Amino acid sequence: MISPQMISIVETTPYADQRPGTSGLRKKVPVFRQRNYVENFIQSIFDSVAGFRGETLVIGGDGRYFNRETIQTAIAMAAANGFGRVIVGQGGILSTPAASHLIRKHRAFGGIILSASHNPGGPHEDFGIKYNVGNGGPAPEKLTEAIFARSRVIDRYAIAGIPAIDIDARGTVAAGDMAVEVVDPVADYADLMESLFDFEAISRLFAGGFSMVFDAMHAVTGPYAVEILERRLGAPAGTARNAVPLPDFGGRHPDPNLVHARDLYELMMSPGAPDFGAASDGDGDRNLILGRDIFVTPSDSLAMLAANAHLAPGYAQGLKGIARSMPTSGAADKVAAKLGVPLYETPTGWKFFGNLLDAGLATICGEESAGTGSDHVREKDGLWAVLLWLNILAARGQGVQEIARRHWAEYGRNYYSRHDYEELDTATAEALMAALRETLPGLPGTAIGGLAVEAADDFAYHDPVDGSVSAGQGVRILFAGGSRIVFRLSGTGTTGATLRVYLECYEPDPARHGLDTQAALSPLIDAAERLASIERRTGRTAPSVVT
């Protein structure tokens, strides 16, 4: 047992900057290394929830720098605060979707996930702590606000004086009267994937000479990809590249986009390219999908997966509904209409999908930032998207490019791109958004660069399950013909602010489906600059990243 003598109640003082965003608390590692910084935030989590005495807590992360030390702290604090069991991934490894699955499978009270998602790792790079609730999904806004409020006044935390746990050895050990179970981080998740997809058909695809490259980016999905793609599905050894998780991700930025996965993109656009290319990010919840000579945008991928999901055993009965984040293109809307199922438009942040999934209103969800998933967990899931694509390729006997062209011929094409302006001065970015909001009432009925404005608003979401309202989610300018521009500030970085500009135009004519995306969007790019004066306000002449 943990005697009172083993528990230390440590006096502390608050930090003012511990507001968790949509993906938890993210800061640079030196910030987390400040005295009591980690302890303050974890205790603020425990102080903001109730009823966990004797319950199970899942802990794991993406293996980035400072992961192991924080896991030991979290275990000792869980013991002191009264949890009955902690489940931790071997080596401290758990992808975000795998952690969600473990929470759900073991009916855990919740989970602490240590990651800064797609942000770089290392001694001076990014770290993060996120709390997931009992449904396996991210903490809702009310809870994150409560955690922040507690962090502003916290004056003590509890921690048990227990020996460090050997998290590299599987098995169960006692930490006082709390059990710590170190589990294979991959097996349960791989079993779940095998229950959803036709592994026999995908195995036959590989046996027939189908070629694939999966770039794990030295991040968390490496062990998962090796187990599933190579061992269970029979893909050749080496199909999963950069498959060993490293604390600094090998010096790379583990974001599966066309900038940070440029080598994979160039391979897939080159003569003799593999049939299929894919990647995932730092914590395993995002995806990049490529075929020979084609990049499938996340918005198009969501629509194509939804249109073909019935080909996988786990979705053979059809979809209950489709949900997308507001900045995601309207391609999925057309699929939902044809299938006769509801389409839900939510704010960015997977927590908003959780209510829809729990209520049985939606089956497949997606965000424009390369996050796609379904009701199998309560997080977006990079490998899940890759496996569903493989299942579709195996069932249809067609390549990625042919599937995409046939989809556009049936539904029309939504040309779509996101322009990111990263690490802007926060005050400047907020002033830009405030100025945009002031112009909204006068925009409908006007023309910008020859484009007729039909509507303009600051998106607000009314949750159909709990009735909550989330306002101020992004400025939308809607033009005649289905084109639109969305402006939004992102909270996923750790330095300054990121302005995201989303550009979309709809083209129903198959004869115009071969246009260059940026060329097709050029009138909207010009209109966005006219609307927001980005260059004048920020000094930036071009986006940091275009996807």
Helices and strands as residue ranges (DSSP letters): G 4-6, E 7-11, E 25-28, H 29-32, H 37-48, E 56-61, H 67-81, E 85-93, H 96-105, E 110-114, E 126-132, H 141-151, E 156-160, E 171-175, E 178-183, H 187-196, H 199-207, E 212-215, H 221-225, I 226-232, E 240-241, G 249-251, H 262-268, E 276-280, E 287-291, E 294-296, H 298-308, G 309-311, G 313-315, E 322-325, H 331-339, E 343-346, H 351-358, E 364-367, E 371-374, H 382-396, H 400-411, E 413-424, H 426-439, G 440-442, E 447-448, E 451-458, E 461-462, E 469-470, E 475-479, E 484-490, E 497-507, G 510-512, H 517-520, H 522-532, H 534-538, E 545-546
